[in-house]
Amino acid sequence: MDALAGEMGMSKKTIYAHFGSKNALLEAVLKNMTQQINEGMTEILNAERPVNEKISGFIRFLHERMSIIHPSFFEDVRLYAPESWAIIEEFRARMIPVYFGRLLDDGIHGGLLREDLNRPLFIRILLNAVQGMMNPSFIMESGISPQSLVDGIMSILLEGILTPAGRKQLTNHKL
C-alpha cells in the first residue's frame, strides 16, 4: 500500500478512505478489469464484420489486455486472495460460453465452421483449456507468455493438430 500510495501521490489514509481494505481495493480492480474485458469483447462481437475478423479481434484484444498485466500479479492473487481469484474464475466460466458461443454460431451460420460441431463440448474444452493453461502457476513454471498460450489454445482448437495429409488419412480410415 505504501508503494501504491507513493505512485499515486496520496497517502495510504486517502486510499483506505475509499477502500476499506487491500482486498476491497483488489476486488474493485478485478471488477473493473472484467468490466473492461466484457465491454471490449461485446464491442467485437457486435461489430458488423466477418467471423474470422471477430476471432482475430478477440485474440488481438486479449493480447493487449494480457500484455499490461504481469503473470506474477495473478499468481499473487491466486495464492494470497483466493476470494478475489474466484472473481476471475467465475468471470471466465460465465463469459467464455457467451463470447465463444456467439462466435461459433456466427461461424457455423457463415459456413466457416462445421455444422456438426458439438458446441457444448467445444465450449467445455475451451473453458478447461483456458482455466488450466491460463493458470498463473502454469504460466510462471512454463515460461510461456499469456499471449502465446492464447495463440496456442486457439490454434489447436480452431485449426486442429492434423496436417491436410493427416486429415485425409484419418478420414480414409474412420471406423
trRosetta pair geometry for C-beta under 8 A, 3 or more apart (Angstrom, degrees):
i j d omega theta_ij theta_ji phi_ij phi_ji
1 4 5.5 -53 -145 40 36 113
1 5 6.0 38 156 -20 68 106
1 12 5.0 68 142 -125 116 113
1 15 6.5 -169 -161 79 102 151
1 16 8.0 31 -162 -53 143 97
1 22 6.5 -107 -64 -91 111 102
2 5 5.9 -58 -147 38 26 109
2 6 6.2 26 155 -18 63 110
2 12 6.7 -37 -86 -64 51 122
3 6 5.7 -56 -147 38 29 113
3 7 6.2 28 156 -18 65 108
4 7 5.8 -56 -146 37 29 109
4 8 6.2 13 159 -6 65 113
4 15 6.7 76 110 -99 117 160
5 8 6.0 -66 -144 47 27 102
5 10 5.6 -101 -156 83 76 65
5 11 5.8 7 -167 -172 131 18
5 12 4.7 -75 -61 -66 153 62
5 14 7.4 127 -133 51 103 98
5 15 5.8 -108 -87 -17 93 131
6 9 7.5 31 -179 -71 30 35
8 15 7.5 110 59 -75 150 111
10 14 4.3 -84 165 65 120 145
10 15 6.6 134 102 -44 118 83
11 14 4.9 108 60 -1 77 97
11 15 7.5 -139 102 0 49 83
12 15 5.5 -54 -154 37 41 112
12 16 6.1 35 151 -15 72 108
13 16 5.8 -58 -144 43 30 108
13 17 6.4 42 150 -33 63 100
14 17 5.5 -45 -151 21 33 117
14 18 7.3 16 155 -5 60 102
15 18 6.3 -70 -164 42 34 100
15 19 6.1 -30 163 40 74 103
15 25 6.9 10 172 -91 108 140
16 19 6.4 -77 -121 72 33 66
16 20 6.9 51 -165 -134 73 23
16 21 7.8 42 -131 -76 87 27
19 22 7.8 76 130 -95 123 17
19 24 4.4 174 -170 100 87 108
19 25 4.0 79 155 -68 164 82
19 28 6.3 -110 -104 3 121 141
20 24 4.8 79 48 -2 79 159
21 24 4.7 105 51 2 74 99
21 25 7.2 -135 97 -1 44 85
22 25 5.7 -56 -154 37 35 112
22 26 6.2 35 150 -20 68 107
23 26 5.4 -52 -143 38 34 113
23 27 6.2 35 157 -19 67 104
23 81 5.9 169 -116 -134 90 118
23 83 7.1 31 -162 71 128 118
23 84 6.4 -149 -152 -49 82 118
24 27 5.8 -52 -145 37 29 110
24 28 6.4 33 153 -20 62 105
25 28 5.7 -55 -151 35 30 112
25 29 6.5 31 151 -19 65 105
26 29 5.6 -54 -150 35 32 112
26 30 6.3 27 154 -15 66 107
26 77 6.9 166 -174 -116 129 101
26 81 5.7 -42 117 -176 161 172
26 84 4.9 -29 125 -115 119 158
27 30 5.7 -54 -143 40 33 109
27 31 6.1 33 157 -19 66 106
27 83 7.9 -32 -81 116 116 96
27 84 5.5 -127 -79 -110 73 97
27 87 6.5 149 -136 -44 78 154
28 31 5.9 -54 -143 38 28 110
28 32 6.3 31 155 -20 62 107
29 32 5.8 -58 -152 36 28 112
29 33 6.4 29 151 -20 64 106
30 33 5.5 -50 -146 35 34 113
30 34 6.3 30 157 -15 66 104
30 77 7.5 120 -78 -142 130 148
30 84 5.7 156 -12 -171 155 96
30 87 4.8 95 130 97 137 143
30 88 6.4 -90 -157 -58 124 84
31 34 5.9 -53 -144 39 32 107
31 35 6.2 35 154 -21 64 107
31 87 6.7 -82 -68 -168 70 143
32 35 5.7 -55 -148 36 30 113
32 36 6.4 30 154 -18 64 105
33 36 5.8 -56 -150 36 30 110
33 37 6.4 28 153 -17 65 106
33 65 7.8 113 -166 -166 95 113
34 37 5.6 -52 -146 38 34 112
34 38 6.1 39 153 -23 66 105
34 87 6.9 -126 -29 156 145 101
34 88 7.5 -157 -72 -105 115 52
34 91 4.5 -114 -130 -120 131 151
35 38 5.6 -52 -146 36 30 114
35 39 6.3 30 155 -17 64 106
36 39 5.8 -54 -147 37 30 111
36 40 6.3 28 156 -17 65 108
36 65 7.6 159 111 -117 112 116
37 40 5.8 -58 -145 40 30 109
37 41 6.0 24 160 -14 67 110
37 65 6.1 56 -95 -125 97 161
37 91 7.6 80 71 164 136 134
37 95 7.7 81 118 145 113 170
38 41 6.1 -58 -142 40 25 105
38 42 6.1 25 159 -19 63 111
38 95 6.6 -118 -100 -113 86 140
39 42 5.8 -57 -143 38 26 111
39 43 6.3 30 156 -22 62 106
40 43 5.7 -54 -150 32 29 113
40 44 6.6 28 153 -17 63 104
40 61 5.1 162 150 -163 126 134
40 65 7.4 -176 55 -60 162 125
41 44 5.7 -53 -151 36 35 111
41 45 6.3 34 152 -19 67 107
41 58 6.7 45 -126 -119 87 88
41 61 6.8 168 -78 110 64 154
41 95 7.1 92 74 177 161 123
41 99 5.0 -48 172 -110 133 130
42 45 5.6 -54 -145 38 32 112
42 46 6.1 20 160 -12 67 113
43 46 6.1 -64 -142 43 25 103
43 47 6.7 44 154 -44 61 97
44 47 5.9 -41 -156 5 31 118
44 54 5.6 125 158 -149 94 78
44 57 4.3 173 -141 122 121 129
44 58 5.9 155 127 -69 159 66
44 61 6.2 -105 -48 -24 144 150
45 54 6.5 74 -103 -156 42 129
45 99 6.5 -130 -65 -137 131 71
45 102 5.4 42 -149 103 126 147
45 103 7.3 -99 -112 -61 93 79
47 53 8.0 -95 102 111 128 113
47 54 6.8 174 60 -95 106 93
47 57 7.3 111 36 -40 146 178
49 53 4.2 -92 155 85 123 131
49 54 5.8 153 85 -54 107 80
49 57 7.4 96 77 -24 152 141
50 53 5.0 92 63 8 78 103
50 54 7.3 -141 103 -7 41 88
50 110 6.9 128 -153 -158 82 159
51 54 5.2 -51 -147 34 40 115
51 55 6.4 44 153 -22 69 99
51 103 6.2 125 -158 -159 103 72
51 106 4.3 164 -92 120 118 111
51 107 4.6 -178 146 -78 160 70
51 110 5.3 -170 0 30 124 150
51 112 5.7 -156 70 34 128 148
52 55 5.7 -46 -149 32 34 113
52 56 6.5 35 151 -15 63 104
52 112 6.4 -162 -52 -136 95 158
53 56 5.5 -51 -147 40 35 112
53 57 6.1 42 150 -24 65 106
54 57 5.3 -52 -146 36 32 117
54 58 6.5 40 151 -24 64 98
54 103 6.1 -164 111 -116 124 98
54 106 6.9 29 41 90 153 156
55 58 5.6 -47 -152 29 33 113
55 59 6.6 28 152 -15 63 104
55 103 6.2 104 -79 -160 84 134
55 107 8.0 47 -49 -74 124 123
55 154 7.4 145 -180 -164 107 130
55 158 7.2 100 -164 -111 149 159
56 59 5.8 -56 -150 38 33 109
56 60 6.2 33 153 -18 67 108
57 60 5.7 -54 -143 39 30 111
57 61 6.0 32 157 -20 65 109
58 61 5.8 -60 -148 38 26 111
58 62 6.2 22 156 -16 65 108
58 99 7.1 125 -121 166 131 125
58 103 7.3 -32 -33 -80 150 148
59 62 5.9 -55 -145 38 29 109
59 63 6.3 35 153 -23 63 104
59 150 6.1 154 -139 139 80 119
59 151 6.9 79 -158 -89 125 66
59 154 6.1 -70 -91 1 120 172
60 63 5.7 -53 -150 32 30 114
60 64 6.5 29 153 -19 64 104
61 64 5.8 -54 -152 34 31 111
61 65 6.4 27 153 -16 66 107
62 65 5.7 -55 -144 39 33 110
62 66 6.0 24 160 -13 68 111
62 147 7.7 151 115 -115 87 65
62 150 5.2 168 115 -134 136 160
63 66 6.1 -64 -143 43 25 103
63 67 6.1 29 159 -30 64 110
63 147 4.6 56 -126 -124 87 109
63 150 6.8 -141 -69 62 72 147
64 67 6.0 -54 -145 26 25 113
64 68 7.4 16 161 -15 57 104
65 68 6.8 -70 -168 30 29 103
65 69 7.3 -1 152 2 64 114
66 69 6.1 -76 -151 46 41 99
66 145 8.0 121 132 161 125 88
66 146 4.1 -136 -178 103 140 134
66 147 5.8 177 85 -61 131 73
66 150 7.2 -172 -2 -23 156 134
67 147 6.6 27 -68 -55 89 124
69 73 5.5 -97 -175 49 90 142
69 74 7.0 70 148 -36 122 99
69 146 8.0 7 76 17 96 161
70 73 5.1 111 68 -14 77 98
71 74 5.9 -55 -161 37 49 107
71 75 6.3 49 145 -21 74 106
71 136 5.6 152 178 -139 85 81
71 139 4.4 -142 -144 117 142 134
71 140 5.8 -180 126 -66 128 77
71 146 6.4 172 -80 -41 102 108
72 75 5.1 -51 -144 39 42 116
72 76 6.1 46 155 -22 70 101
72 136 7.4 108 -112 -165 22 121
72 140 6.9 85 -85 -93 68 119
73 76 5.9 -57 -154 35 27 110
73 77 6.5 26 150 -18 63 106
74 77 5.5 -51 -146 36 36 113
74 78 6.2 38 154 -21 67 105
74 85 8.0 97 -169 -117 71 92
74 88 7.3 105 -137 -117 102 174
74 136 4.0 -173 104 -74 98 122
74 139 7.6 53 69 39 129 142
75 78 5.7 -53 -146 36 30 112
75 79 6.2 19 159 -10 65 112
75 136 3.5 -167 -71 149 69 136
75 137 6.5 119 -119 -65 100 53
75 139 7.8 -132 -57 63 106 105
75 140 5.7 36 -74 -36 147 138
76 79 6.0 -62 -141 44 27 104
76 80 5.6 -23 179 23 67 118
76 81 7.6 33 134 13 71 99
77 80 7.0 -75 -121 55 16 79
77 81 5.1 -53 -153 58 59 107
77 84 5.3 -99 -163 100 101 115
77 85 5.1 145 134 -75 91 82
77 88 7.2 88 120 -13 142 138
77 136 7.7 141 49 -28 86 154
78 81 7.9 4 -19 58 9 65
78 82 7.0 38 -168 -99 41 64
78 85 4.6 94 -106 -108 53 142
78 135 7.6 80 -103 -165 162 77
78 136 5.3 -165 4 33 139 128
78 137 7.3 -108 97 -32 156 91
79 82 8.0 -55 163 -61 7 80
81 84 3.9 6 135 26 117 119
81 85 6.3 143 96 -23 70 84
82 85 5.1 -48 -142 34 40 118
82 86 6.5 54 154 -30 65 95
83 86 5.6 -39 -157 19 34 119
83 87 7.9 46 143 -24 55 90
84 87 5.6 -34 -167 13 47 115
84 88 7.6 43 142 -12 64 96
85 88 5.7 -51 -163 33 46 111
85 89 6.4 38 146 -14 73 107
86 89 5.6 -56 -142 43 37 109
86 90 5.8 36 159 -20 70 109
87 90 6.1 -58 -144 40 24 108
87 91 6.3 28 155 -23 61 109
88 91 5.7 -57 -151 33 28 113
88 92 6.6 27 154 -17 63 105
89 92 5.8 -53 -150 35 32 111
89 93 6.3 29 154 -17 66 109
89 131 6.7 63 -135 -128 89 110
90 93 5.7 -56 -144 39 32 111
90 94 6.2 26 158 -15 66 109
91 94 6.1 -63 -148 40 26 105
91 95 5.8 -3 168 1 66 121
92 95 6.5 -73 -131 47 20 93
92 96 5.7 23 178 -26 65 113
92 127 7.0 134 146 -146 97 83
92 130 6.0 -164 -165 117 129 127
92 131 6.1 148 118 -78 148 88
92 134 7.8 175 -110 75 150 138
93 96 6.9 -36 -121 24 16 107
93 97 7.9 9 169 -4 45 105
93 127 6.6 69 -116 -157 58 127
93 131 7.6 35 -69 -73 83 131
94 97 7.3 -85 178 37 25 99
94 98 6.9 7 147 -9 65 118
95 98 5.3 -60 -148 41 45 112
95 99 5.7 32 162 -13 81 108
96 99 6.3 -57 -134 44 26 101
96 100 5.6 -4 179 12 65 118
96 123 6.8 140 127 -164 96 86
96 126 6.1 -175 175 114 125 109
96 127 4.9 152 92 -92 151 86
96 130 6.3 -171 -96 34 146 154
97 100 6.8 -64 -122 55 17 89
97 101 5.0 30 171 -34 59 122
97 123 5.0 55 -109 -170 77 137
97 127 7.1 -5 -50 -64 81 128
98 101 5.9 -51 -131 33 13 114
98 102 6.7 10 163 -14 53 106
99 102 6.3 -67 -163 34 24 104
99 103 6.6 18 149 -14 64 109
100 103 5.1 -49 -144 38 43 115
100 104 6.1 48 154 -23 70 100
100 122 7.9 -139 141 125 123 102
100 123 6.2 158 92 -113 117 83
100 126 5.9 -99 113 109 173 165
101 104 5.8 -52 -148 34 29 111
101 105 6.4 29 153 -18 63 106
101 119 6.9 71 -132 179 78 116
101 123 6.1 14 -74 -93 86 134
102 105 5.6 -53 -146 37 33 112
102 106 6.2 33 155 -17 66 105
103 106 5.7 -56 -148 39 31 110
103 107 6.1 30 154 -20 66 109
104 107 5.6 -57 -145 39 30 112
104 108 6.2 28 157 -18 66 105
104 113 6.3 -88 -153 82 64 170
104 117 6.7 -141 -166 109 114 147
104 119 5.6 137 131 -127 150 98
104 122 6.6 135 -106 92 146 142
104 123 7.6 -90 -14 -63 152 93
105 108 5.9 -54 -145 37 28 108
105 109 6.1 26 156 -16 64 111
105 119 7.9 38 -65 -121 73 141
106 109 5.7 -58 -143 42 28 110
106 110 5.9 17 160 -10 65 115
107 110 5.9 -61 -138 46 26 104
107 112 4.5 -84 -158 73 80 105
107 113 3.6 58 130 -7 113 118
108 111 7.9 45 177 -64 28 22
108 112 7.8 -84 -61 56 21 67
108 113 4.8 -58 -71 75 60 104
108 114 7.4 -31 -113 85 87 30
108 115 5.8 107 -159 -105 102 53
108 117 6.4 -126 -86 30 117 123
110 113 8.0 63 61 14 83 79
113 117 5.6 -14 154 -31 110 148
114 117 4.8 129 77 -47 89 87
117 122 6.0 -2 173 -29 106 143
118 121 3.9 21 116 26 117 120
118 122 6.2 149 86 -21 66 86
119 122 5.8 -56 -143 36 28 111
119 123 6.3 27 160 -18 65 107
120 123 5.8 -55 -146 38 31 111
120 124 6.2 32 156 -20 65 107
121 124 5.7 -55 -147 37 31 111
121 125 6.3 31 155 -19 66 106
122 125 5.8 -55 -148 37 30 110
122 126 6.3 29 154 -18 65 107
122 157 7.2 113 -159 -171 90 112
123 126 5.7 -56 -147 39 30 111
123 127 6.1 30 155 -19 65 108
124 127 5.7 -53 -144 38 29 111
124 128 6.2 27 157 -15 64 108
125 128 5.9 -57 -145 40 28 108
125 129 6.2 30 154 -21 64 108
125 157 6.7 160 114 -117 117 117
126 129 5.7 -56 -146 36 29 112
126 130 6.3 24 158 -16 65 107
126 153 7.2 100 -140 166 70 116
126 157 5.9 70 -88 -138 89 165
127 130 5.9 -57 -146 38 28 107
127 131 6.1 19 160 -11 65 111
128 131 6.0 -58 -138 44 28 105
128 132 5.8 20 163 -13 65 115
129 132 6.1 -64 -140 44 23 104
129 133 5.6 -5 173 5 65 120
129 153 4.9 141 141 -136 131 117
129 157 7.0 -138 16 -54 165 129
130 133 6.5 -62 -122 50 20 92
130 134 5.0 -6 -175 8 63 126
130 153 6.6 84 -74 -163 68 168
131 134 6.8 -42 -98 50 15 94
131 135 6.9 44 161 -59 47 94
132 135 6.1 -44 -175 -16 26 118
132 138 7.1 69 155 -32 60 160
133 138 5.9 -117 -147 110 38 153
133 149 5.1 173 146 -165 115 121
133 152 7.8 -135 -180 82 157 117
133 153 6.2 -177 60 -69 154 120
134 138 7.7 19 21 63 5 122
134 139 7.2 23 -152 -51 37 117
134 146 6.6 60 -132 -137 86 95
134 149 6.1 154 -82 123 71 144
134 150 7.8 49 -85 -69 114 76
135 138 4.5 78 68 9 95 107
135 139 6.9 -172 85 -10 47 86
136 139 5.5 -56 -143 38 34 112
136 140 6.0 31 161 -18 69 107
137 140 6.0 -58 -147 39 27 107
137 141 6.1 20 158 -13 65 113
138 141 5.9 -60 -141 43 28 107
138 142 5.7 14 167 -10 68 117
139 142 6.3 -62 -134 43 21 101
139 144 6.6 -103 -135 70 60 74
139 145 7.8 36 -156 -148 102 19
139 146 6.1 -2 -124 -70 138 78
139 149 6.9 -73 -99 -33 94 148
140 143 7.9 18 175 -66 25 47
144 148 5.0 -118 -177 85 91 124
144 149 5.5 108 124 -59 118 89
144 152 7.7 -22 180 -3 143 145
145 148 4.6 94 58 6 83 102
145 149 7.1 -145 96 -6 45 85
146 149 5.5 -53 -149 34 36 115
146 150 6.5 38 154 -20 67 100
147 150 5.8 -51 -152 33 33 111
147 151 6.5 32 150 -16 64 106
148 151 5.5 -52 -147 39 35 114
148 152 6.1 36 154 -20 67 107
149 152 5.7 -55 -144 38 30 111
149 153 6.2 29 159 -18 66 106
150 153 6.0 -56 -146 37 27 108
150 154 6.2 19 160 -11 64 112
151 154 6.1 -65 -147 43 25 105
151 155 5.9 25 158 -22 65 113
152 155 5.7 -55 -140 36 27 111
152 156 6.2 20 164 -13 64 108
153 156 6.2 -62 -149 39 25 104
153 157 6.1 8 162 -5 64 116
154 157 6.1 -64 -137 47 26 101
154 158 5.5 1 173 2 68 119
155 158 6.6 -64 -126 49 17 92
155 159 5.2 -28 -171 29 60 120
156 159 7.1 -52 -96 57 11 81
156 160 7.0 34 -169 -132 46 14
156 161 5.9 9 -138 -60 84 92
157 160 8.0 8 -175 -69 9 44
160 167 7.5 79 104 -81 152 110
162 166 3.6 -144 -161 100 92 120
162 167 4.7 125 121 -58 132 74
162 170 6.5 -67 -125 -2 155 139
163 166 4.5 99 45 5 72 104
163 167 7.1 -132 92 -6 38 84
164 167 5.6 -50 -147 33 33 113
164 168 6.4 33 153 -20 64 104
165 168 5.7 -54 -150 35 33 112
165 169 6.3 32 153 -18 66 106
166 169 5.7 -53 -145 37 32 111
166 170 6.2 30 157 -17 65 108
167 170 5.9 -58 -147 39 28 109
167 171 6.1 30 155 -20 64 109
168 171 5.7 -56 -147 37 29 112
168 172 6.3 25 156 -17 64 109
169 172 5.8 -60 -148 38 29 109
169 173 6.4 -1 162 4 65 114
170 173 6.2 -76 -144 51 27 93
170 174 7.0 59 154 -65 63 77
171 174 6.2 -16 -156 -30 33 110
